[in-house]
Amino acid sequence: MSLNPNITEALLNWYDHNARILPWREEPTPYRVWISEIMLQQTRVEAVKPYYERFMKELPDIEALASVDDDKLMKLWEGLGYYNRARNLKIAANQILEEFEGKMPGDYDKLLTLKGIGEYTAGAIGSIAFGLPVAAVDGNVLRVITRISADERDILKQSTKRAVTGELLEIIPKDRAGDFNQALMELGAVVCVPNGQPKCDQCPWDTVCRAYKEDLIGKIPVKTPKKKKRIEQKTVFLLEYQHKIAIRKRGKKGLLAGLWEFPNEESIFTVEDLEQKLKTWKVAHYHFEATAKQKHIFSHVEWHMAGFYIECLEKPEEDFIWISREEMEEDYAIPSAFEAFKAVL
């Protein structure tokens, strides 16, 4: 299957008149494009904007990123989720210092050697920041291209992604590769949208899109149904002693590895379970109340959580870190999985 090269002009003309004003587009240096692309993975553009501005202010270049304290990095990333993205950024920054003399490589294959950079991100950085005629194929692009060509191959298969990448390489304009890739992403984000009815009347390709003309919009793109998520139940403890809140650090591996959290246990506790738990912490005098509930969805698991706020009149005998509310806001990254419980405090 091949794409008509004549469609590029209509797309670029649409982009020239409709591109959103975004902070990373104003000055598309390799570093700024890289940070934006990593933040935009799994995260909406509007949600990313304030994080991006704060991150660039605190860590304006590769050297600053490579040397940042891990806790500060996690605090800057707090709320964006998928925290391995931030860890990989720091690892890659150090790679750039050690292997590329502190400058992000302007070569597609070398970009792929950096931690956390896959084919899509390498294509985005390579085309936008360096003008390389390479494709950047993500879910938005796959949706747009399979619809325009009425392609019913499963877009979750690597073979489909490779095929679409090859088709795009044949039509990417060498003088505007970055704009072309951004135009495709933009079209998928605001017109040929992932959820809900696409705005076909606003599409520059409405006259050539086969899915639109053949009434296949609801059937394309084709995706393998996702496996049902595993559900885990948890009880979260908001322990307060002398105006300090108990937190602990998660293990170095697994979900939310190395991040701070409120103490919690598997299963939903009854009052009797809570009383027994407090005994193990050697807390005999306390006041408590049942508090927030929250459901948090990860890629493969859902946490269903309930919580207790407990004012302890003696300090629990457990290896917790005790911090003030001000320190929690300024210094400690607590994942959004615990947002409802943080709000209680």
C-alpha positions as CSV (number, residue, x, y, z in Angstrom):
1,M,0.0,0.0,0.0
2,S,1.3,3.5,-0.8
3,L,0.3,7.0,-0.1
4,N,-0.3,9.7,-2.7
5,P,2.6,12.2,-2.4
6,N,0.2,15.0,-3.4
7,I,-1.5,14.9,0.0
8,T,1.5,16.6,1.7
9,E,0.8,20.0,0.4
10,A,-2.8,20.1,1.7
11,L,-1.6,18.9,5.1
12,L,1.2,21.4,5.4
13,N,-1.1,24.3,4.3
14,W,-3.6,23.2,6.9
15,Y,-0.9,23.1,9.6
16,D,0.5,26.5,8.6
17,H,-2.9,28.0,9.4
18,N,-4.0,25.8,12.3
19,A,-1.0,24.8,14.3
20,R,-1.5,25.3,18.1
21,I,0.9,27.7,19.8
22,L,2.9,25.5,22.2
23,P,5.9,26.4,24.3
24,W,8.2,23.8,22.8
25,R,7.4,24.9,19.3
26,E,8.5,28.5,19.9
27,E,12.2,27.5,20.2
28,P,12.6,23.9,18.9
29,T,16.1,23.2,20.1
30,P,17.0,19.5,20.4
31,Y,16.9,19.6,24.3
32,R,13.5,21.4,24.4
33,V,12.0,19.1,21.7
34,W,13.3,16.0,23.6
35,I,11.9,17.0,27.0
36,S,8.5,17.9,25.4
37,E,8.3,14.6,23.5
38,I,9.0,12.5,26.6
39,M,6.5,14.5,28.7
40,L,3.8,14.1,26.0
41,Q,4.0,10.3,26.1
42,Q,0.8,9.1,27.7
43,T,-0.1,12.7,28.7
44,R,-2.4,15.3,27.2
45,V,-0.9,18.5,25.8
46,E,-2.8,20.8,28.1
47,A,-1.7,18.8,31.1
48,V,2.0,19.0,30.0
49,K,2.3,22.7,29.5
50,P,2.7,23.9,33.1
51,Y,5.1,20.9,33.9
52,Y,7.2,21.7,30.8
53,E,7.5,25.4,31.7
54,R,8.6,24.6,35.3
55,F,11.0,21.8,34.2
56,M,12.7,24.1,31.7
57,K,13.1,26.8,34.3
58,E,14.7,24.5,36.8
59,L,16.6,22.4,34.3
60,P,17.3,24.5,31.3
61,D,20.0,22.3,29.6
62,I,21.5,18.9,29.5
63,E,24.1,19.6,32.1
64,A,21.5,20.7,34.7
65,L,19.4,17.6,34.0
66,A,22.4,15.2,34.3
67,S,23.4,16.6,37.7
68,V,19.9,17.1,39.3
69,D,19.2,15.4,42.6
70,D,16.9,12.4,42.1
71,D,14.3,13.7,44.7
72,K,14.2,17.1,43.0
73,L,13.7,15.4,39.6
74,M,10.9,13.3,40.9
75,K,9.3,16.4,42.5
76,L,9.4,18.2,39.1
77,W,7.8,15.2,37.5
78,E,5.2,14.8,40.3
79,G,1.7,14.3,38.7
80,L,2.9,13.4,35.2
81,G,3.1,9.7,36.0
82,Y,5.2,7.0,34.4
83,Y,8.1,8.1,36.5
84,N,10.6,5.9,34.6
85,R,10.4,8.6,31.9
86,A,12.1,11.1,34.2
87,R,14.7,8.6,35.4
88,N,15.6,7.7,31.8
89,L,15.9,11.4,30.9
90,K,18.7,11.8,33.5
91,I,20.4,8.6,32.4
92,A,20.3,9.8,28.8
93,A,21.6,13.3,29.7
94,N,24.6,11.6,31.3
95,Q,25.0,9.5,28.2
96,I,25.1,12.7,26.1
97,L,27.7,14.2,28.3
98,E,29.9,11.1,28.2
99,E,29.4,9.9,24.6
100,F,28.5,13.0,22.6
101,E,30.5,15.8,24.2
102,G,27.3,17.2,25.8
103,K,25.4,17.8,22.6
104,M,22.4,15.7,21.5
105,P,23.3,13.8,18.4
106,G,21.7,14.8,15.2
107,D,21.7,11.3,13.8
108,Y,18.6,9.0,14.0
109,D,20.6,5.8,14.9
110,K,22.6,7.6,17.6
111,L,19.4,9.0,19.1
112,L,18.1,5.5,19.4
113,T,21.1,4.6,21.6
114,L,19.9,7.1,24.3
115,K,18.0,5.6,27.3
116,G,14.2,6.1,26.9
117,I,14.3,7.1,23.2
118,G,12.5,4.7,20.8
119,E,11.7,5.0,17.1
120,Y,8.9,7.5,17.5
121,T,10.9,9.9,19.8
122,A,14.0,9.6,17.7
123,G,11.9,10.4,14.6
124,A,10.3,13.4,16.3
125,I,13.6,14.9,17.6
126,G,15.4,14.1,14.4
127,S,12.9,15.7,12.1
128,I,11.8,18.7,14.3
129,A,15.1,19.7,15.8
130,F,17.5,18.6,13.1
131,G,15.4,18.5,9.9
132,L,16.1,14.8,9.2
133,P,13.6,13.2,6.7
134,V,12.6,10.5,9.1
135,A,9.1,9.4,10.2
136,A,7.6,9.8,13.7
137,V,4.8,7.2,14.0
138,D,2.7,7.2,17.2
139,G,-0.9,6.3,17.8
140,N,-2.2,9.5,16.4
141,V,-0.3,9.1,13.2
142,L,-1.4,5.4,12.8
143,R,-5.0,6.4,13.3
144,V,-4.8,9.1,10.6
145,I,-2.9,7.1,8.1
146,T,-5.0,3.9,8.4
147,R,-8.2,5.9,8.0
148,I,-7.0,7.8,5.0
149,S,-6.1,4.6,3.2
150,A,-8.9,2.4,4.8
151,D,-6.2,0.1,6.1
152,E,-7.7,-2.6,8.3
153,R,-4.4,-4.0,9.7
154,D,-4.1,-4.0,13.5
155,I,-2.3,-0.8,14.5
156,L,-1.0,-2.5,17.7
157,K,1.1,-4.9,15.6
158,Q,4.7,-3.9,15.0
159,S,4.4,-5.0,11.4
160,T,1.7,-2.4,10.8
161,K,3.8,0.3,12.4
162,R,6.8,-0.6,10.2
163,A,4.6,-0.6,7.1
164,V,3.2,2.8,7.8
165,T,6.6,4.2,8.6
166,G,7.8,3.0,5.2
167,E,4.9,4.6,3.5
168,L,5.5,7.9,5.2
169,L,9.2,7.9,4.3
170,E,8.2,7.9,0.7
171,I,6.2,11.2,0.9
172,I,7.9,13.2,3.7
173,P,9.1,16.5,2.2
174,K,12.8,16.7,2.8
175,D,12.7,20.5,3.3
176,R,9.8,20.4,5.9
177,A,10.1,17.0,7.6
178,G,9.6,18.4,11.1
179,D,6.5,20.3,10.1
180,F,5.1,17.3,8.3
181,N,5.4,15.1,11.3
182,Q,4.0,17.7,13.6
183,A,1.1,18.3,11.2
184,L,0.3,14.6,11.3
185,M,0.4,14.6,15.1
186,E,-1.7,17.7,15.2
187,L,-4.3,16.3,12.8
188,G,-4.6,13.2,15.0
189,A,-4.8,15.2,18.2
190,V,-7.4,17.8,17.3
191,V,-9.3,16.6,14.2
192,C,-9.0,12.9,13.7
193,V,-9.4,12.4,17.4
194,P,-8.8,9.2,19.4
195,N,-12.0,9.2,21.3
196,G,-15.4,10.4,20.0
197,Q,-16.4,11.5,16.6
198,P,-13.7,13.0,14.4
199,K,-14.2,16.4,13.0
200,C,-14.1,15.3,9.3
201,D,-15.5,18.6,8.1
202,Q,-12.3,20.3,9.4
203,C,-9.9,17.8,7.9
204,P,-7.6,18.8,5.0
205,W,-7.9,15.3,3.7
206,D,-11.7,14.9,3.7
207,T,-11.8,14.6,-0.1
208,V,-9.3,11.7,-0.2
209,C,-9.9,9.9,3.1
210,R,-11.3,6.5,2.2
211,A,-12.6,5.8,5.8
212,Y,-14.7,9.0,5.6
213,K,-16.0,8.4,2.0
214,E,-16.7,4.7,2.7
215,D,-18.3,5.2,6.1
216,L,-15.5,3.2,7.9
217,I,-14.6,5.7,10.6
218,G,-16.2,3.6,13.3
219,K,-14.2,0.5,12.2
220,I,-10.8,2.0,11.6
221,P,-8.3,2.0,13.2
222,V,-8.3,-1.7,14.1
223,K,-6.9,-2.6,17.5
224,T,-6.6,-5.9,19.4
225,P,-8.8,-5.7,22.5
226,K,-6.8,-5.0,25.6
227,K,-6.6,-7.5,28.4
228,K,-8.7,-6.8,31.4
229,K,-6.7,-5.0,34.1
230,R,-6.0,-6.7,37.4
231,I,-7.6,-5.1,40.4
232,E,-5.7,-4.6,43.7
233,Q,-7.4,-3.3,46.8
234,K,-5.4,-1.2,49.3
235,T,-5.9,0.7,52.5
236,V,-4.0,3.9,52.9
237,F,-3.0,5.3,56.3
238,L,-2.7,9.0,56.9
239,L,-0.7,9.0,60.1
240,E,-0.1,12.3,61.9
241,Y,2.0,12.7,65.0
242,Q,2.9,16.2,66.4
243,H,1.9,17.9,63.1
244,K,4.1,15.6,61.0
245,I,2.8,13.2,58.4
246,A,4.3,9.7,57.9
247,I,5.6,8.7,54.5
248,R,7.8,5.9,53.2
249,K,9.8,5.2,50.1
250,R,8.7,2.4,47.8
251,G,11.2,-0.3,46.7
252,K,13.6,0.2,43.9
253,K,11.7,-2.1,41.5
254,G,8.2,-2.4,40.3
255,L,5.3,0.0,40.1
256,L,6.2,3.6,41.2
257,A,9.7,2.4,42.1
258,G,11.6,4.6,44.4
259,L,8.9,7.2,45.0
260,W,7.4,8.4,48.3
261,E,4.0,7.2,49.4
262,F,1.7,7.1,52.4
263,P,1.9,3.8,54.3
264,N,-0.6,1.3,52.9
265,E,-1.5,-2.3,53.0
266,E,-3.1,-4.8,50.6
267,S,-6.8,-5.3,51.1
268,I,-9.5,-3.0,52.4
269,F,-9.3,-2.7,56.2
270,T,-12.2,-2.9,58.7
271,V,-12.0,-0.9,61.9
272,E,-10.9,-4.0,63.7
273,D,-8.1,-4.5,61.1
274,L,-7.0,-0.9,61.7
275,E,-6.9,-1.4,65.5
276,Q,-4.8,-4.5,65.1
277,K,-2.4,-2.7,62.8
278,L,-2.0,0.2,65.2
279,K,-1.1,-2.3,67.9
280,T,1.7,-3.6,65.8
281,W,3.0,-0.1,65.5
282,K,2.7,0.3,69.4
283,V,0.1,3.0,69.1
284,A,-2.4,2.7,72.0
285,H,-3.9,6.2,72.0
286,Y,-5.2,7.8,68.8
287,H,-8.2,9.4,67.1
288,F,-9.2,8.2,63.6
289,E,-11.8,8.6,60.9
290,A,-12.4,6.9,57.6
291,T,-11.5,9.3,54.8
292,A,-11.0,9.4,51.1
293,K,-11.5,6.7,48.5
294,Q,-9.7,6.7,45.2
295,K,-9.4,4.5,42.1
296,H,-6.2,4.8,40.1
297,I,-5.7,3.1,36.7
298,F,-2.2,2.0,35.6
299,S,-1.4,0.3,32.3
300,H,-2.0,-3.2,33.6
301,V,-3.5,-2.8,37.0
302,E,-6.1,-0.8,38.9
303,W,-5.8,0.3,42.5
304,H,-9.0,0.5,44.5
305,M,-8.1,2.4,47.7
306,A,-9.8,3.5,50.9
307,G,-8.1,5.4,53.7
308,F,-8.0,6.3,57.3
309,Y,-6.7,9.5,58.9
310,I,-5.2,8.7,62.2
311,E,-3.9,11.3,64.7
312,C,-1.4,9.4,66.9
313,L,-0.8,10.5,70.5
314,E,2.4,8.5,70.6
315,K,4.9,8.0,67.7
316,P,4.4,4.7,65.8
317,E,7.3,2.3,66.1
318,E,7.9,1.9,62.4
319,D,10.6,3.1,60.0
320,F,8.6,6.0,58.6
321,I,9.8,9.4,57.5
322,W,7.9,12.2,59.3
323,I,7.5,15.5,57.3
324,S,5.5,18.7,57.6
325,R,2.8,19.6,55.1
326,E,5.0,22.3,53.7
327,E,7.8,19.8,53.1
328,M,5.3,17.5,51.4
329,E,4.4,20.3,49.0
330,E,7.9,21.5,48.3
331,D,10.3,18.6,48.5
332,Y,8.7,15.2,48.3
333,A,7.1,13.7,45.2
334,I,4.0,11.7,46.0
335,P,2.4,10.1,42.9
336,S,-1.0,11.1,41.7
337,A,-2.2,7.6,42.7
338,F,-2.5,9.1,46.2
339,E,-3.9,12.5,45.2
340,A,-7.2,12.2,47.0
341,F,-5.4,11.2,50.2
342,K,-2.9,14.1,49.9
343,A,-5.9,16.5,49.5
344,V,-7.3,15.3,52.8
345,L,-4.2,16.6,54.5
